[in-house]
Amino acid sequence: MSLYLNRLKLYFLLLFLITASFVHAQTMEYDIYRDDDRIGEITVKKNTNGDRVSYSANSQSNFRVVLFSNELETNLSADYENNELVSCSSKNILNGKIRNHASMKKQGGQYSIFKHPDEKYLKKDSPIRNSTVLLYYSEPVNIKQVYSENYLELCPIKPLGNHSYELVLPGGKINHYIYENGKLVEIKVFRSFVDLSFRLRQQG
């Protein structure tokens, strides 16, 4: 019986070590600023399990427009298999109500698209290799387009020099991504009604 238990323990130990070698998680946190006021935070996670890599970016922020206080929650996820985007989802919730919701899932050689509240269609496209959530983890060197999980469209991105890049989203919305030593340290968000900054939180 003792020999059996020892073998069982050894089996689970080996199973744990094998699993640990394939599963890897990486988390980063950013503070959201409006001018010099911290209004929220965003947590970005990357989980690697064999050939599958899953990303998520979730944020909470509070801000005022004129006299009204607002609470915004955003949730984004993306799944890659063999370096190809196979599914993604994004949701913006303003004051408890869904403002935007979009999702995509690869089905054979097509992509099944959903946009809130009831828009659904299939779209043929080339394999998608880069989406916006990957910009948190790698500098987009020699990349000209990235897929927006929010808009479900390919968007142009170009270098500005000094390891910074400009992403042009639908409607003329602009994001600037700034890197230091290959790490994303800041995103500058330019909108018609407000400018925001996502700044990497210093660990330690």
Secondary structure as GFF3:
##gff-version 3
##sequence-region A 1 204
A	DSSP	alpha_helix	2	22	.	.	.	ID=ss1
A	DSSP	beta_strand	23	34	.	.	.	ID=ss2
A	DSSP	beta_strand	37	49	.	.	.	ID=ss3
A	DSSP	beta_strand	52	65	.	.	.	ID=ss4
A	DSSP	beta_strand	68	81	.	.	.	ID=ss5
A	DSSP	beta_strand	84	94	.	.	.	ID=ss6
A	DSSP	beta_strand	97	107	.	.	.	ID=ss7
A	DSSP	beta_strand	110	115	.	.	.	ID=ss8
A	DSSP	beta_strand	119	124	.	.	.	ID=ss9
A	DSSP	three_ten_helix	132	136	.	.	.	ID=ss10
A	DSSP	beta_strand	145	148	.	.	.	ID=ss11
A	DSSP	beta_strand	153	161	.	.	.	ID=ss12
A	DSSP	beta_strand	164	169	.	.	.	ID=ss13
A	DSSP	three_ten_helix	170	172	.	.	.	ID=ss14
A	DSSP	beta_strand	173	180	.	.	.	ID=ss15
A	DSSP	beta_strand	183	190	.	.	.	ID=ss16
A	DSSP	beta_strand	195	200	.	.	.	ID=ss17
###
